Amino acid sequence: MAKVLFLIDQLSSGGAPRSVIKLTRALLEQEHQVTLIALRAPVTLPVPERASVHVVPFAPKGRWEKLRRYEFHARQLDEFLERLGEAFDLVVANLNHAHQVVARSKLSSKAWLCIRSDPWQRLISHKEGWRRAMKRHKVKALYRDRRIITLTQENVRSLQRIGTQPASAVVIPNLVELEHIRKKMIAPLPEPELEQCDFCLFVGRLNMRQKRLDRLLEGYKASGTEMPLVMVGDGDANAVEEVQTRAAALGIEKRAMLLGGRDNPFPYMHRARLLLLASDYEGLPNVIIEALACGTPVVSTDCLSGPRDILQGDLARGLVTPKEDTEGFGRAISDLLANPPSIDPEVLRQYAPASVVSRYLELSEDKAASW
């Protein structure tokens, strides 16, 4: 039985905290012990009962403490862990703030830093000039000689592009609860009319900047398909209005159906002919894996990072490069609708709970590959 410690910025919202909770649940099911430490309150996500959960926040007092907040937070974390008195076989810090704090703490030499988004795209690409140079220097320093987990091979290449030299780097994807998805996907749709027709599907936040819904709408129109485009996901009023305006400008407003968020998106994935994703960047897009688990092929931009790791073999026909090629996106939709690719079960096996848990436990035994 292993004793595992996960540290994370927060446990209140977002894909990364939910992924850590899924991993926690899978470890607990194998009778391992898991401690979760959030570095910011509150904890509002449903954490498994058998996990030990703590919040170790830090509120800087004055400008000096704010400038050195990571160092002061690390001291506070060290003091908490000393009081806790636990020894852990595996320590994993998730998200940037946790990386900064743990790198300055007594856990530094023991911890793995799990990078859950592409480091170049997320931290550096949007900066210019001296600001980019300064940020690159800081990122290089943070991850130099550290033990790193990434979600995709592209994330490893991104670290190389930045010029940092970790001590070790391993790729372990997010865990996807495949059996849970397959049970939930057979529920009936709330919209009876969708039970009777074919449709394409988008699932995700209505976020133009990352998800590039403008590109998705243009690619969908370019495909020439007459089947509806169903869009499942939350967005504020401005985002909804922007999607509606762009759909109207393209003359597809009657075929673009915005349903809002759904607690269970899997029946939509199961019944859709295709899932469409046109993002500029992702971490590891779980929605692609979830769609494949539901038996639905995917058309996605070849963005940083993740789609290329997932859509391999016959599924690679749905990978669109360059990502700006909306005509190519449309051709991929037409191709996969006319001749759907086969979904090899082996593609999904690496994301199954048992597979991901075993790879994490290997880290506790120091079996990680060197850089």
ABEGO torsion letter per residue (X at the ends): XBBBBBBBABAABEAAAAAAAAAAAAAAAAGBBBBBBBABOBBABBBBAABBBBBBBBBBBEAAAAAAAAAAAAAAAAAAAAAAGBBBABBBBBEAAAAAAAAABAAAAABBBBBABBAAAAAAAABBEAAAAAAAAAAAAAABGBBBBBABAAAAAAAAAAGBBBABBBBBBBBBBAAAAAAAAABBBABAAAAABBBBBBBEBBBAAAAGAAAAAAAAAAAGBABBBBBBEBBBAAAAAAAAAAAAAAGAAAABBBAEBBABAAAAAAABABBBBABABBBBBAAAAAAAAAGBBBBBBBBOBGAAAABBEAAAAABBOBAABAAAAAAAAAAAAABBBBBBAAAAAAABAAAAAAAAAAAAAGABBBX
